[in-house]
Amino acid sequence: QVQLVASGGGVVQPGGSLTLSCALSDPTRGRYIVGWFRQTPEKERDFVAAISWDGNTRSYRESVKDRFTINRDNSKNTVELQMTSLTPEDTARYYCAADANLPAPDSRHFVYAHWGQGTRVTVSS
């Protein structure tokens, strides 16, 4: 059974930085594309970033592409989302998702089969 555990959330001041981590465990050792999404009570789950299995292809939401960086370490089965210059608009619960059947990083949340429990990010002074 595939499991994803997201961690690293917290409270940070505007302009600050935070790194989220997604730990993926899979007995089948599939080749997963991993995405990060975020959600607030008022909005649908929005795409943030995604990365290919080999790490060579990355995709970002327009509003974060100059501030966030997604990386992965397949030897550790982890995917990180490094977030800088955070603003209150980045406040949300962040989820990591994975799927072994996608041809490329995908911004559509409904195509990902496996989800973690999420980690809360609050940007506030």
C-alpha positions as CSV (number, residue, x, y, z in Angstrom):
1,Q,0.0,0.0,0.0
2,V,1.3,3.4,-1.0
3,Q,1.7,5.9,1.8
4,L,2.7,9.5,1.7
5,V,3.5,11.5,4.8
6,A,3.8,15.3,4.5
7,S,5.7,17.3,7.2
8,G,7.4,20.6,7.7
9,G,4.4,22.9,8.0
10,G,4.2,25.7,10.6
11,V,3.8,29.4,11.3
12,V,6.1,31.8,9.5
13,Q,6.2,35.6,9.1
14,P,5.6,37.2,5.7
15,G,8.8,37.1,3.7
16,G,10.0,34.0,5.5
17,S,10.8,30.5,4.3
18,L,9.7,27.0,4.9
19,T,10.5,23.6,3.5
20,L,7.9,20.9,3.3
21,S,8.8,17.2,2.9
22,C,6.9,14.3,1.5
23,A,8.0,10.8,2.4
24,L,6.7,8.1,0.1
25,S,6.6,4.5,0.9
26,D,5.6,1.9,-1.7
27,P,6.3,-1.9,-1.5
28,T,6.0,-2.1,-5.3
29,R,8.7,0.6,-5.8
30,G,6.8,2.3,-8.5
31,R,8.1,5.2,-10.4
32,Y,6.0,8.1,-9.1
33,I,5.3,11.5,-10.3
34,V,4.8,13.6,-7.2
35,G,2.8,16.8,-6.9
36,W,2.2,19.4,-4.2
37,F,-1.3,20.9,-3.8
38,R,-2.8,23.3,-1.3
39,Q,-6.2,24.0,0.0
40,T,-8.1,26.5,2.1
41,P,-11.7,26.2,3.4
42,E,-12.8,28.7,0.8
43,K,-11.1,27.2,-2.2
44,E,-10.7,24.0,-4.2
45,R,-7.5,22.1,-4.0
46,D,-5.0,24.1,-6.1
47,F,-1.9,22.9,-7.8
48,V,1.4,24.2,-6.5
49,A,4.2,22.1,-8.1
50,A,5.0,18.7,-9.5
51,I,8.1,16.8,-10.4
52,S,8.9,13.8,-12.7
53,W,10.3,10.5,-11.4
54,D,13.8,11.4,-12.6
55,G,13.6,14.9,-11.4
56,N,14.3,16.4,-14.8
57,T,10.9,17.9,-15.3
58,R,9.2,20.3,-13.0
59,S,6.0,22.2,-13.2
60,Y,4.9,25.2,-11.0
61,R,1.9,27.3,-10.4
62,E,2.5,30.7,-11.9
63,S,2.3,32.5,-8.6
64,V,5.0,30.5,-7.0
65,K,7.4,29.6,-9.7
66,D,9.9,32.3,-8.7
67,R,9.6,31.5,-5.0
68,F,9.1,27.8,-4.6
69,T,11.4,24.9,-5.7
70,I,10.5,21.2,-5.8
71,N,13.2,18.6,-5.6
72,R,13.3,14.9,-4.9
73,D,15.8,12.4,-3.6
74,N,14.8,8.9,-4.8
75,S,17.4,7.3,-2.6
76,K,15.5,8.6,0.4
77,N,12.0,8.4,-1.2
78,T,11.4,12.0,-0.4
79,V,10.2,15.1,-2.3
80,E,10.7,18.5,-0.9
81,L,9.0,21.8,-1.5
82,Q,11.2,24.7,-0.6
83,M,9.2,27.9,-0.2
84,T,10.6,31.4,0.1
85,S,9.2,34.9,0.2
86,L,6.0,33.6,1.7
87,T,3.0,35.8,1.8
88,P,-0.3,35.4,3.6
89,E,-1.8,34.2,0.4
90,D,0.3,31.1,0.7
91,T,-1.5,30.1,3.9
92,A,-3.2,26.7,3.3
93,R,-3.0,23.1,4.1
94,Y,-0.4,21.6,1.8
95,Y,-0.8,18.0,0.4
96,C,1.6,15.8,-1.5
97,A,0.2,13.4,-4.1
98,A,1.7,10.7,-6.2
99,D,0.8,8.6,-9.2
100,A,2.8,6.0,-11.1
101,N,0.8,6.1,-14.3
102,L,1.2,9.7,-15.3
103,P,3.4,10.5,-18.3
104,A,4.5,13.8,-16.9
105,P,4.0,16.2,-14.0
106,D,0.3,17.1,-13.9
107,S,-1.5,20.1,-12.4
108,R,-4.9,18.3,-12.1
109,H,-5.4,17.0,-8.6
110,F,-8.0,14.4,-9.7
111,V,-5.4,12.4,-11.7
112,Y,-3.3,11.6,-8.7
113,A,-4.2,8.3,-7.0
114,H,-2.4,8.6,-3.7
115,W,-2.5,11.4,-1.2
116,G,-0.9,12.3,2.1
117,Q,-2.6,13.8,5.1
118,G,-1.4,17.3,4.5
119,T,0.6,19.8,6.6
120,R,-0.6,23.2,7.6
121,V,1.3,26.4,6.6
122,T,0.3,29.7,8.1
123,V,1.9,32.9,7.0
124,S,1.1,35.7,9.4
125,S,2.8,38.5,11.3
